[in-house]
Structure formats: C-alpha cells, structure tokens
Amino acid sequence: MGFEKVNFFVEKEIRAFRFVMNVLACPMKDAQRYIDKHRLFCENHIVSNKSKFIKGNISLVIFKPKSKGLLPIFTTPDFAFFDKPSGLLVHPKNRKTPYSLTDEVKYHFGMNANIVHRIDKETSGLVLAARDRKTEIFFKNAFQNKKIKKGYLAIVKGKLEHNFLIDKPIKINRDYSKIKIKVFIDDAGRDAKTIIKPIYYDPVNDTTLIEALPLTGRQHQIRVHLFHVKHPILGDPIYGVDYQTASDYLDGILSENERIKKTGAKRLMLHAYWIEFHHNETKYKIYSKNTFYSSSF
C-alpha cells in the first residue's frame, strides 16, 4: 500500500531517465521528476544524474495504490468527486504514509489521475480529481483564477446572527517556539476574504452552524478567520486553544476525551459542502452527501 520499492536486474547499460520511462511508460519529464525525487537506486545508491548509464541491481520506488472501498460520488469522463472523511490525508505526507485519498483516485482512475486541490486532513467533504493531465491543468488554472466557487459548513463557538465578511490578511508562521499555529492574521500577510453566513444557533450548546464562503484560498483560511473573530470552529486543536494543547495534538498525544474537553468535539467540525464551476460549457454544482455533524461530538 502506498510507496513500494520494486527491484530489477538490468544486464545492458541504459540511461537512468530512459529506464524509468520504460518501466513506468511515462514521458521524459515525468521520468526526470521521479529521479529528482530520489526514487531511483542503482546498487542501493540514489541516482541523481538523470543521464547516467545504469545497470545491475536497480530499484525504483513506485506508488502502488490500494483501495479501502471509498468510492467516488460523482464521475464524468474527465473528472470525479470524492467525499473525504475526516482524518484522511489528501496526499501522502511521505513514502511511509500507508494510505491517502490519492490511493483511491489512482486505484479507480489510473496513474494519470490526480487531485487538483487540497483540504486539511481533519476537514471532511468534497475533493475534486482530474482523470487526465489535460483536465488537471484546466482545473488548477480555474482554481488559480478564482473560477471555482466553494462552500463549507462549520460549527463554531458562540452565537452568530448576521452575515458578514472577514477581510484580514494571512501570514505563514515561521516560528513555532511560542505558538503552534501555521498561519496568523497580519497586515504584512496575503489578502484573504471569507463570507460567513449563520444558519442555525443551538442555545443548549451555545454553538452556531454556519456556511463559510472563501473568496481566496489561503492555508487554514476559514479556521484562522473564525478564530480571529472569536468564534473558533469546534474541535480545532490549533486555533483557539492553549500552547500545550496544540503541542500535544501535534505530538499525537492529545487524548480524545481531552480534545473534546478543550475544543468541544473529537474532530474539526469543518466540512467542504459544495463546489460550483463550468467545464466544457456545462455548469456543475456538486454537493456532499454526508451529514458531517451527526455523530462527531
């Protein structure tokens, strides 16, 4: 599952990039990218020179997708949508990652299929995958040019009654010694805007179900924006908690009971609910089929 080291024995010398092209049936640029990622070995030594002649005991680290039964919820000949559960990585973090959503995408649609955007590991909901390189480029450009709209659902602490816009720039945190957040609000950061729409207030728990519409695509944007306006998302172990709680979470030692006590839920209560775009002169608006908040407290 995930990355596996496959061994070969090559009797006749062959250039490194050509060997990778032959094994993976891929174009030269993809073969060169594999070598740049240190996935080719000759006699147990990493091959970094793409034009080097190699022979003998050759190993290639290859991604071999395996399925755990997660099926796409919507497919076309060009793209597909998956409803990602909370806790599942979109992409493998490294070669030791045993399973990610990328496994399912490539298992169902082949090695040329790729996910075209990211959501956090703990965020559940819709993820769009392109089934070929041409479609992948189209959607990545569409995201970059803000031609794709997305809507999220979240449960936040406190009472919200009116729609409002959070317009606060976001900067990446480079110093984790004092605070464990990945990004923070700062005038020197990048432009970031999020529309917040209250849906339902729960007076018993003093929480509000809201819809969040990100107009920009910064890392952790919705999370840090809601934390900034003093309505952090339930279950968030980074934004809205003390340093020690965040540190324990990042170290993997925060218990479920302690997390519920500190944050109000056992998972991040943020869900990618819908995506809207045009493709091949057709308008699509796809909704998640999951009710993310039914059993997550």
C-alpha positions as CSV (number, residue, x, y, z in Angstrom):
1,M,0.0,0.0,0.0
2,G,1.4,3.4,-0.9
3,F,5.0,3.6,-2.0
4,E,6.8,0.3,-2.6
5,K,10.4,-0.4,-3.7
6,V,10.5,-2.6,-6.8
7,N,13.7,-4.4,-7.7
8,F,15.0,-5.1,-11.2
9,F,18.2,-6.6,-12.7
10,V,19.5,-4.8,-15.8
11,E,22.2,-6.5,-17.8
12,K,22.8,-3.9,-20.5
13,E,23.6,-0.3,-19.7
14,I,20.7,2.2,-20.1
15,R,20.4,5.9,-19.3
16,A,18.6,6.5,-16.0
17,F,15.7,8.5,-17.4
18,R,15.2,6.0,-20.2
19,F,14.9,3.1,-17.7
20,V,12.3,5.0,-15.7
21,M,10.4,5.9,-18.9
22,N,10.3,2.2,-20.0
23,V,9.2,0.9,-16.6
24,L,6.5,3.5,-15.9
25,A,5.5,4.0,-19.6
26,C,5.7,7.8,-18.9
27,P,7.1,10.8,-20.8
28,M,10.6,12.0,-20.2
29,K,9.7,14.9,-18.0
30,D,7.8,12.6,-15.6
31,A,10.8,10.2,-15.5
32,Q,13.1,13.1,-14.7
33,R,10.8,14.2,-11.9
34,Y,10.9,10.7,-10.4
35,I,14.7,10.8,-10.4
36,D,14.7,14.3,-8.9
37,K,12.6,12.9,-6.0
38,H,15.3,10.3,-5.3
39,R,13.1,7.3,-6.2
40,L,15.7,5.6,-8.4
41,F,18.5,3.4,-7.0
42,C,21.5,1.6,-8.6
43,E,23.3,-0.9,-6.4
44,N,21.5,0.6,-3.4
45,H,22.7,4.2,-4.1
46,I,20.4,7.0,-5.1
47,V,20.7,8.0,-8.8
48,S,20.6,11.8,-9.1
49,N,22.2,12.2,-12.6
50,K,19.3,11.7,-15.0
51,S,21.5,10.9,-18.0
52,K,23.8,8.5,-16.1
53,F,24.2,5.0,-17.6
54,I,23.0,2.4,-15.1
55,K,23.0,-1.4,-14.9
56,G,22.9,-4.3,-12.4
57,N,20.7,-4.2,-9.4
58,I,18.2,-1.3,-9.9
59,S,15.4,-0.3,-7.6
60,L,12.5,2.1,-8.3
61,V,10.2,3.5,-5.6
62,I,6.8,3.2,-7.2
63,F,3.4,4.4,-5.9
64,K,1.1,1.4,-5.9
65,P,-2.5,2.4,-5.0
66,K,-4.7,0.2,-2.9
67,S,-8.4,0.8,-2.2
68,K,-10.2,0.6,1.1
69,G,-13.6,0.8,-0.6
70,L,-14.0,4.6,-0.8
71,L,-16.0,5.2,-4.0
72,P,-16.4,8.5,-5.9
73,I,-19.8,10.1,-5.5
74,F,-19.9,11.7,-9.0
75,T,-17.9,10.9,-12.1
76,T,-17.6,12.2,-15.7
77,P,-15.1,11.0,-18.4
78,D,-12.9,14.0,-17.3
79,F,-13.2,14.3,-13.5
80,A,-14.6,12.8,-10.4
81,F,-15.6,13.8,-6.8
82,F,-14.8,12.0,-3.6
83,D,-16.5,12.7,-0.2
84,K,-13.4,12.6,2.0
85,P,-13.9,11.5,5.6
86,S,-12.2,13.5,8.4
87,G,-8.8,12.1,9.4
88,L,-7.8,11.1,5.9
89,L,-4.8,12.8,4.1
90,V,-5.5,14.0,0.6
91,H,-1.9,13.3,-0.5
92,P,0.7,11.0,1.1
93,K,2.9,13.0,3.5
94,N,5.9,10.9,2.6
95,R,6.9,7.4,1.4
96,K,5.9,5.9,4.7
97,T,2.3,7.2,4.5
98,P,0.3,3.9,4.3
99,Y,-2.9,5.3,2.8
100,S,-4.4,8.6,1.5
101,L,-7.1,9.7,-0.8
102,T,-4.6,9.6,-3.6
103,D,-4.7,5.8,-3.3
104,E,-8.4,5.8,-4.1
105,V,-8.1,8.3,-7.0
106,K,-5.3,6.3,-8.8
107,Y,-6.8,3.0,-7.9
108,H,-10.2,3.9,-9.6
109,F,-8.9,6.0,-12.5
110,G,-5.3,5.1,-13.2
111,M,-1.9,6.7,-12.5
112,N,-2.6,9.7,-14.7
113,A,-5.4,10.8,-12.4
114,N,-4.6,13.5,-9.8
115,I,-6.3,15.5,-7.1
116,V,-6.4,19.2,-8.2
117,H,-6.8,21.0,-4.8
118,R,-6.3,20.3,-1.1
119,I,-8.4,20.3,2.1
120,D,-6.9,19.7,5.6
121,K,-6.6,16.1,6.9
122,E,-9.3,16.8,9.5
123,T,-11.6,18.6,7.2
124,S,-14.2,16.3,5.6
125,G,-16.1,16.7,2.4
126,L,-15.7,17.2,-1.4
127,V,-12.4,16.7,-3.2
128,L,-12.1,17.1,-7.0
129,A,-9.9,14.8,-9.0
130,A,-9.0,15.1,-12.7
131,R,-8.8,11.8,-14.7
132,D,-6.1,13.0,-17.1
133,R,-3.4,15.6,-17.3
134,K,-5.3,18.0,-19.6
135,T,-8.2,18.2,-17.2
136,E,-5.8,18.6,-14.3
137,I,-4.2,21.6,-15.9
138,F,-7.7,23.1,-16.6
139,F,-8.9,22.8,-13.0
140,K,-5.7,24.0,-11.5
141,N,-5.8,27.1,-13.7
142,A,-9.5,27.5,-12.8
143,F,-8.7,27.4,-9.0
144,Q,-5.8,29.9,-9.5
145,N,-8.0,32.3,-11.5
146,K,-10.9,32.0,-8.9
147,K,-13.3,30.5,-11.4
148,I,-14.3,27.8,-8.9
149,K,-16.6,28.6,-6.0
150,K,-16.7,26.5,-2.8
151,G,-18.9,26.4,0.2
152,Y,-18.1,25.0,3.6
153,L,-20.2,24.1,6.7
154,A,-18.8,24.6,10.2
155,I,-20.0,24.6,13.7
156,V,-18.5,27.4,15.7
157,K,-18.5,28.5,19.3
158,G,-20.9,31.3,20.3
159,K,-23.9,32.9,18.7
160,L,-23.8,34.5,15.2
161,E,-26.9,36.2,13.9
162,H,-25.9,38.2,10.7
163,N,-24.0,37.6,7.5
164,F,-20.6,39.3,7.5
165,L,-17.3,39.5,5.6
166,I,-13.9,38.7,7.2
167,D,-11.3,40.7,5.3
168,K,-8.0,40.0,7.1
169,P,-4.6,39.2,5.5
170,I,-3.0,35.9,6.5
171,K,0.7,35.3,7.1
172,I,2.6,32.0,7.4
173,N,4.1,31.4,10.8
174,R,7.8,30.7,10.7
175,D,8.4,30.4,14.4
176,Y,6.8,27.6,16.3
177,S,8.6,28.2,19.6
178,K,5.9,30.4,21.1
179,I,2.8,29.5,19.2
180,K,1.8,26.3,17.3
181,I,-0.4,27.8,14.6
182,K,0.5,27.5,11.0
183,V,-0.8,30.9,9.9
184,F,-1.9,34.1,11.7
185,I,-3.6,37.4,10.9
186,D,-1.0,40.1,10.0
187,D,-1.1,43.2,7.8
188,A,2.0,42.0,6.1
189,G,0.3,38.8,5.0
190,R,-1.5,37.9,1.8
191,D,-5.0,39.1,1.1
192,A,-7.7,36.8,2.5
193,K,-11.5,37.1,2.5
194,T,-14.2,34.9,3.8
195,I,-18.0,35.4,3.8
196,I,-19.8,34.0,6.9
197,K,-23.5,33.1,6.9
198,P,-25.2,31.9,10.1
199,I,-27.6,29.0,9.5
200,Y,-28.8,27.8,13.0
201,Y,-28.0,28.7,16.6
202,D,-28.0,26.0,19.2
203,P,-28.8,27.7,22.6
204,V,-28.1,24.5,24.6
205,N,-24.5,24.2,23.4
206,D,-24.0,27.9,22.6
207,T,-22.9,27.0,19.1
208,T,-23.8,28.1,15.6
209,L,-23.9,26.2,12.3
210,I,-22.5,28.5,9.6
211,E,-21.8,28.5,5.9
212,A,-18.3,29.8,5.1
213,L,-17.6,31.0,1.5
214,P,-13.8,31.6,1.0
215,L,-13.2,34.2,-1.7
216,T,-9.5,33.4,-1.6
217,G,-7.6,30.2,-1.0
218,R,-5.1,30.7,1.8
219,Q,-4.0,27.8,4.0
220,H,-6.2,27.4,7.1
221,Q,-8.1,30.5,6.0
222,I,-11.5,29.6,7.4
223,R,-10.1,28.3,10.6
224,V,-7.9,31.3,11.4
225,H,-10.5,33.9,10.3
226,L,-13.2,32.4,12.6
227,F,-10.6,32.2,15.4
228,H,-9.8,35.9,14.8
229,V,-13.4,37.0,15.2
230,K,-13.6,34.9,18.5
231,H,-15.8,32.2,17.1
232,P,-13.4,29.3,16.6
233,I,-14.5,26.1,15.0
234,L,-15.4,23.3,17.4
235,G,-12.8,20.5,17.5
236,D,-10.0,22.8,16.3
237,P,-6.8,21.7,18.2
238,I,-4.7,24.5,16.9
239,Y,-6.6,27.8,16.7
240,G,-8.4,28.8,19.9
241,V,-6.5,26.5,22.3
242,D,-3.5,27.0,24.6
243,Y,0.1,26.2,23.6
244,Q,0.2,22.9,25.5
245,T,-3.0,21.5,23.9
246,A,-1.8,22.4,20.4
247,S,1.6,20.9,21.2
248,D,0.1,17.7,22.5
249,Y,-2.1,17.4,19.4
250,L,0.8,17.9,17.0
251,D,2.9,15.3,19.0
252,G,0.0,12.8,18.7
253,I,-0.6,12.5,22.4
254,L,-3.8,14.5,22.9
255,S,-6.5,12.0,24.0
256,E,-10.0,12.1,22.5
257,N,-11.5,12.9,25.9
258,E,-9.1,15.8,26.5
259,R,-9.7,17.1,23.0
260,I,-13.4,17.1,23.5
261,K,-12.9,18.9,26.8
262,K,-10.6,21.5,25.3
263,T,-12.3,22.1,21.9
264,G,-15.8,20.8,22.1
265,A,-15.6,18.0,19.6
266,K,-13.5,15.0,18.8
267,R,-12.7,16.2,15.2
268,L,-12.5,19.5,13.4
269,M,-16.1,20.5,12.6
270,L,-15.4,21.8,9.1
271,H,-16.9,20.3,6.0
272,A,-16.4,21.0,2.3
273,Y,-20.1,21.0,1.4
274,W,-20.4,22.2,-2.3
275,I,-18.3,23.2,-5.3
276,E,-19.5,25.1,-8.4
277,F,-17.8,25.6,-11.7
278,H,-18.2,25.5,-15.5
279,H,-16.5,22.8,-17.6
280,N,-17.0,22.1,-21.3
281,E,-19.9,24.6,-21.4
282,T,-21.7,22.8,-18.6
283,K,-22.4,24.3,-15.2
284,Y,-21.8,21.9,-12.3
285,K,-22.7,22.4,-8.6
286,I,-21.9,19.3,-6.6
287,Y,-23.0,18.7,-3.0
288,S,-21.5,16.4,-0.4
289,K,-23.8,13.5,0.5
290,N,-22.6,13.3,4.1
291,T,-24.0,15.0,7.2
292,F,-20.7,15.8,8.9
293,Y,-22.1,16.8,12.3
294,S,-24.4,13.8,13.1
295,S,-22.0,11.8,15.3
296,S,-18.9,13.8,15.7
297,F,-19.2,15.4,19.1
